[in-house]
Amino acid sequence: MKLNAKMLPIFLSLLMPMVCNAQKLGQVACTKQDGSTDLYSSVATMEIRATLKCGQQVQILERYDNFIHVRTDKGEDGFVAFNAITFLKAAAATKAPAAHGKQKHAASAPNSDNSAHAAEVPAPPREVVLPRQTPVHLKLGRTLSSATARVGEEVNFEVTQDVIVGGLTVISKGAPGVGAVTEAEPKKRMGKAGKLNVSVTSVVLANNEKIVLRSFGIEQSVEQKSGMTLPLVRGKDVTLAKDTEIIGYVDSDLHLKAASFAAAHSATQALSQSNAAKP
């Protein structure tokens, strides 16, 4: 007994790092239709460093607001959106083989009680949370020029990437967004170039609900700026071409009814199937 008492602290010291490491593992969720999610090199610039596959395991380093700092098994270091990571624990990893064994046994026993098995299936979530600062990629709907644009003029945008939360498409590719011209000055004499800047203010969700977005002006530093980069042309008017990209951010945490997005997704699928069936 005395020998066991002396060895117990040693075993505990060896076991604790293993448990801690297991609790710092995460699994990439599917946030895009192609079964992947973006790994950003910086939260400030939102530059895409790599693309992570759905189900890929990563090491969780820390949380930064609504982003998670992770490292892949290839040594890639960066940030992903909080809703793009499912946290894994040691207990879940050890129970997985047992659960797989139970499923295999249930499949081989057709006379088992199906009602008891159905009771173990978790109910679908009643709501999904769209986190604050979730990036929304959009493109400009028409060409703008500092020679004709006016401050306050409404500007239309279009979403270029699906935003997926919990397996549901919350913001669909092609969804409309609205913004405004925030700065507009035509070119002036003495070789002074014009000025032009726009911002995005709202976007329509997949359930037709409108939410507030925010973006930063051109006067912000490069590290803070999430809007579009404008060309600096000496002595000429500034032009923003159609399809110029801009990134908006969700203004606050939004609690949304999951059922409304499931219904919207089903309706979209039905419409696509109906159009495909037409001659």
C-alpha positions as a printed Julia matrix, in Angstrom:
279×3 Matrix{Float64}:
   0.0    0.0     0.0
   2.84   2.42    0.81
   4.36   1.78   -2.61
   1.03   2.48   -4.33
   0.59   5.71   -2.36
   4.02   6.91   -3.49
   3.37   6.04   -7.13
  -0.08   7.7    -7.29
   1.18  11.33   -7.63
   3.53  10.24  -10.43
   0.7    8.6   -12.38
  -1.52  11.66  -11.88
   1.21  14.03  -13.12
   1.61  11.92  -16.27
  -2.13  11.66  -16.85
  -3.06  15.35  -16.46
  -1.22  16.66  -19.59
  -2.97  14.01  -21.66
  -6.37  15.13  -20.38
  -5.58  18.82  -20.95
  -4.45  18.16  -24.51
  -7.59  16.18  -25.21
  -9.76  19.02  -23.96
  -7.97  21.45  -26.31
  -8.89  19.57  -29.45
 -11.53  20.83  -31.86
 -13.18  19.58  -35.02
 -13.89  21.75  -38.05
 -17.6   22.17  -38.82
 -19.01  22.59  -42.32
 -19.59  26.34  -42.78
 -19.49  26.34  -46.6
 -21.34  24.28  -49.18
 -18.14  22.63  -50.37
 -17.59  21.12  -46.9
 -14.86  23.47  -45.73
 -14.17  26.61  -43.69
 -11.63  29.42  -44.01
  -8.51  29.77  -41.83
  -7.63  33.47  -41.45
  -4.08  34.63  -40.8
  -5.33  37.62  -38.76
  -8.63  38.74  -37.25
  -7.82  42.32  -38.23
  -7.13  41.83  -41.95
  -9.31  38.67  -42.45
  -6.79  37.39  -45.01
  -7.5   33.74  -45.87
  -4.4   31.63  -45.14
  -5.79  28.16  -45.87
  -8.98  26.14  -46.25
  -9.81  23.53  -43.61
 -11.86  20.43  -44.42
 -15.05  19.53  -42.6
 -14.27  17.05  -39.8
 -10.57  17.95  -39.64
  -9.17  18.03  -36.09
  -7.21  21.06  -34.9
  -5.5   22.14  -31.7
  -7.28  25.0   -29.92
  -4.88  27.65  -28.59
  -7.18  30.42  -27.35
 -10.39  32.34  -28.02
 -10.31  35.87  -29.45
 -13.77  37.47  -29.26
 -15.87  35.43  -31.74
 -12.86  33.72  -33.32
 -10.82  30.71  -32.23
  -7.02  30.61  -32.53
  -6.1   27.12  -33.82
  -3.16  25.12  -35.18
  -3.53  22.28  -37.69
  -1.59  19.01  -37.74
   0.45  20.53  -40.6
   1.57  23.39  -38.36
  -0.74  26.0   -39.96
  -1.57  28.69  -37.42
  -4.58  31.01  -37.73
  -8.12  31.97  -36.75
 -11.52  30.5   -37.59
 -15.0   31.71  -36.72
 -16.27  30.44  -33.36
 -19.24  28.67  -34.98
 -16.86  26.76  -37.27
 -15.34  24.68  -34.44
 -16.86  21.83  -32.42
 -15.0   21.29  -29.14
 -13.88  17.71  -28.43
 -13.31  16.24  -24.98
 -11.53  13.14  -23.79
 -14.8   11.65  -22.55
 -16.39  12.05  -25.98
 -13.4   10.38  -27.66
 -13.5    7.37  -25.33
 -17.26   6.93  -25.66
 -17.17   7.01  -29.47
 -15.99   3.37  -29.95
 -18.54   2.13  -27.42
 -21.33   4.03  -29.17
 -20.22   2.59  -32.51
 -20.35  -0.9   -31.0
 -23.89  -0.31  -29.73
 -25.04   0.84  -33.17
 -23.5   -2.23  -34.79
 -25.19  -4.5   -32.23
 -28.54  -2.77  -32.77
 -28.26  -3.26  -36.53
 -27.65  -7.0   -36.06
 -30.68  -7.36  -33.76
 -33.82  -6.48  -35.79
 -36.14  -7.55  -32.93
 -34.73  -4.95  -30.47
 -36.91  -2.21  -29.02
 -36.83   0.6   -31.61
 -38.68   3.03  -29.34
 -35.86   2.94  -26.77
 -33.3    3.61  -29.5
 -35.36   6.53  -30.86
 -35.48   8.08  -27.4
 -31.67   8.38  -27.45
 -31.7   10.58  -30.58
 -31.26  14.24  -29.52
 -33.96  16.7   -30.51
 -33.04  19.19  -33.23
 -31.96  22.63  -31.95
 -34.72  25.2   -31.53
 -32.41  28.11  -32.32
 -29.06  28.92  -33.87
 -26.75  31.74  -32.82
 -25.13  33.93  -35.47
 -22.14  35.38  -33.58
 -21.15  39.03  -33.58
 -18.29  39.84  -36.02
 -19.16  36.93  -38.32
 -17.74  38.02  -41.71
 -20.12  38.36  -44.67
 -18.5   38.58  -48.12
 -20.33  40.79  -50.62
 -19.78  42.42  -54.02
 -20.86  45.79  -55.39
 -24.01  45.72  -57.54
 -23.07  48.56  -59.92
 -20.18  50.79  -60.93
 -19.7   54.01  -58.93
 -17.63  57.1   -59.72
 -16.54  59.98  -57.51
 -17.62  62.31  -60.34
 -21.32  61.44  -59.97
 -21.78  59.71  -56.59
 -23.32  61.6   -53.67
 -22.9   61.03  -49.93
 -25.89  59.1   -48.57
 -26.71  57.54  -51.93
 -28.0   53.98  -51.53
 -25.76  51.2   -52.84
 -26.76  47.58  -53.52
 -24.59  44.54  -52.76
 -24.82  40.79  -53.3
 -23.53  38.04  -50.97
 -20.78  35.94  -52.59
 -20.46  33.09  -50.03
 -22.96  31.13  -47.94
 -22.82  31.72  -44.18
 -23.6   28.4   -42.46
 -24.28  27.94  -38.74
 -25.01  24.53  -37.21
 -25.46  22.97  -40.64
 -28.08  25.57  -41.66
 -27.56  28.21  -44.34
 -28.28  31.41  -42.44
 -27.17  33.79  -45.21
 -27.38  32.46  -48.76
 -25.05  33.21  -51.64
 -26.79  35.78  -53.85
 -28.72  37.36  -50.95
 -29.19  41.15  -51.29
 -27.33  43.65  -49.13
 -27.72  47.4   -48.79
 -25.2   50.14  -48.05
 -24.51  53.78  -48.79
 -21.9   56.14  -50.16
 -20.04  57.56  -47.15
 -17.59  59.83  -48.99
 -17.7   61.32  -52.48
 -15.63  64.16  -53.92
 -14.97  64.72  -57.63
 -11.46  65.5   -58.87
 -10.28  69.06  -58.36
  -7.8   71.4   -59.88
  -4.09  71.33  -59.12
  -3.98  67.58  -59.68
  -6.06  66.66  -56.63
  -7.73  63.28  -57.13
 -11.33  62.53  -56.27
 -12.46  60.57  -53.23
 -14.99  57.75  -52.98
 -15.93  55.31  -50.23
 -18.92  53.11  -49.47
 -20.11  50.96  -46.57
 -22.52  48.06  -46.18
 -25.26  48.4   -43.54
 -27.6   45.4   -43.83
 -28.19  42.04  -45.47
 -31.19  39.72  -45.88
 -31.07  36.31  -44.16
 -32.26  33.06  -45.73
 -35.58  33.44  -43.86
 -36.08  36.93  -45.39
 -35.24  38.71  -42.13
 -32.98  41.77  -42.44
 -30.02  42.18  -40.05
 -27.53  44.99  -39.43
 -23.97  44.77  -40.75
 -21.09  47.14  -40.18
 -17.96  47.97  -42.15
 -15.12  50.44  -41.72
 -14.27  53.53  -43.74
 -11.25  54.1   -45.95
  -9.7   56.43  -43.35
  -9.09  53.5   -40.97
  -5.65  51.9   -40.83
  -4.9   48.88  -43.01
  -5.04  46.57  -39.96
  -8.55  47.79  -38.98
 -10.07  48.28  -42.42
 -12.56  45.64  -43.57
 -14.02  47.59  -46.48
 -12.75  47.67  -50.02
  -9.37  49.04  -51.07
  -9.77  52.08  -53.31
  -7.37  52.94  -56.13
  -5.39  56.13  -55.56
  -5.16  57.94  -58.9
  -3.55  61.38  -58.97
  -5.72  64.08  -60.53
  -8.51  61.76  -61.64
 -11.92  60.62  -60.43
 -12.06  57.38  -58.44
 -14.15  54.56  -59.92
 -15.41  51.46  -58.14
 -16.2   48.74  -60.67
 -19.21  46.47  -60.41
 -18.47  43.27  -58.41
 -15.8   45.02  -56.29
 -15.64  43.0   -53.06
 -16.3   44.26  -49.54
 -16.58  42.49  -46.16
 -19.29  43.34  -43.66
 -19.55  42.03  -40.1
 -22.58  40.94  -38.07
 -23.19  43.75  -35.58
 -24.29  41.65  -32.57
 -25.03  38.08  -31.44
 -28.3   37.01  -33.06
 -30.52  34.21  -31.69
 -32.49  32.85  -34.64
 -35.2   30.18  -34.94
 -33.66  27.11  -36.53
 -36.97  25.95  -38.0
 -37.31  29.05  -40.18
 -33.98  28.32  -41.88
 -34.71  24.62  -42.32
 -38.0   25.57  -44.02
 -36.31  28.16  -46.2
 -33.67  25.62  -47.26
 -36.33  23.02  -48.11
 -38.32  25.55  -50.15
 -35.2   26.5   -52.11
 -34.45  22.84  -52.8
 -38.03  22.21  -53.95
 -37.91  25.22  -56.29
 -34.6   24.01  -57.78
 -36.0   20.51  -58.33
 -39.14  21.96  -59.9
 -37.12  24.11  -62.32
 -34.92  21.12  -63.21
 -37.99  19.02  -64.0
 -39.37  21.58  -66.46
 -38.63  20.81  -70.15
